[in-house]
């Protein structure tokens, strides 16, 4: 069991992803999926995955820009990084819904009358 965890950690490190950030994003996606009024299987599966992926790749740039523009008490504090990952995880499915809607509207063939 320990070897499997080490392999997963090595894999994430090779991708440049921090495991706690992925877990925070996954948790945000789960919260988003559970907070919906209408449960859809697609959203229950896609939200945590989307949240984890978005948090993995967007958290560090977002935290970098926040630190560059706002005075923070401790620049090395991991709590802000995990909080940002959680918020990105929560909002990632909403962002993907908006992006997909724009793409569908853009490439949807117009009806001929």
N, C-alpha and C positions, 0 to 999 in steps of 0.2 A: 504494500500500500504506500509506503514511504517512497519507494522508487517511482511509482506512477506520479505522485505529487511532484517529485523532483523533475521528471520528464516534462510535465505540464509547465512547470516554472521555467525550465530551460527553453521550451518552445515559445512561451510568451516573451521571455527575454530576447530571444532571437528576432522576434517581430518588433521589439522595442516597446512592448506593452507592459505596464505595471499591473500585477494581479489585483491589488486592492482597488485600483481604478476601475477595472472590469467588473468587479463584484459590486462596487457602488453604482455603476451604470446599469448593471443587471437588476439591482434592487430598485432603482428608479423606474426602469421599464416594467417591473412587476407591479409597483405601486400604480403606475399609469394604467396598466391593464386591469387591475382590480378596482380602480376608481371610476370606470366607465359605467354608464347607466345601462347600456345594452352590451352584453357580453357576446363577442364574436370569437370563434375559434382562431381565426386568422390573427386577430389582435392579441389574443391571449398568448399566442406563440411568438408572433413577430415583435411585440413591444419589448420583451426582455432582451431578445437578440439584438434588435435595433438599438436599444439603450446601451447595451454592453459595447457594441461596435462603435457607436458614436462617442461614448465616454472614452474608449481606448484611444481613439485618434484625435478627438477634439479637446480633451481636458487640458493637456499641457499647453497648447497654443492659447487657449482661453485664459488659463491662469497666468501665463506670461504677459498677455495684454493687460489683465487686471492689475498685476503687480507693477507694470510699467506706468499705469495711469493713476493708481490710487495708493496713498500712503497706508501701508499695512503694519500692524504691530510687530509681526515676526515673519520675515520673508521666507524662512525655511520651514514654516508650519505646514505639515501634511494635512491638517484638518481642512484647510481651505481647498486643497486639491481634491480631497474626497468629497467635500460638499459640492464643489463644482461638478465633479463626475456624476454625483447623484442627480443634480439639477439637469445636467445634460441628458442623463438617462431618462428622466421624466419627460423632458420636452422633445426627445429625439423622434418619437413616433408622430407627434404633432407636426414636426418639421418635415418628416418624410411624407405624411399625408398631404401637406401643402405642396411639396415638390411634385409628387405624383399627380396631383390635381392640375397643376400648371402644365406639366408635360402632356397629360391627356387632352387638355383644352387646346394646347398648341398644335398637336399632331392629329387631332380628331378631324376626320374629313367632314366638310360642311355638307349639310343636306341640300339636295337640289330640289327646287320646287317646280 
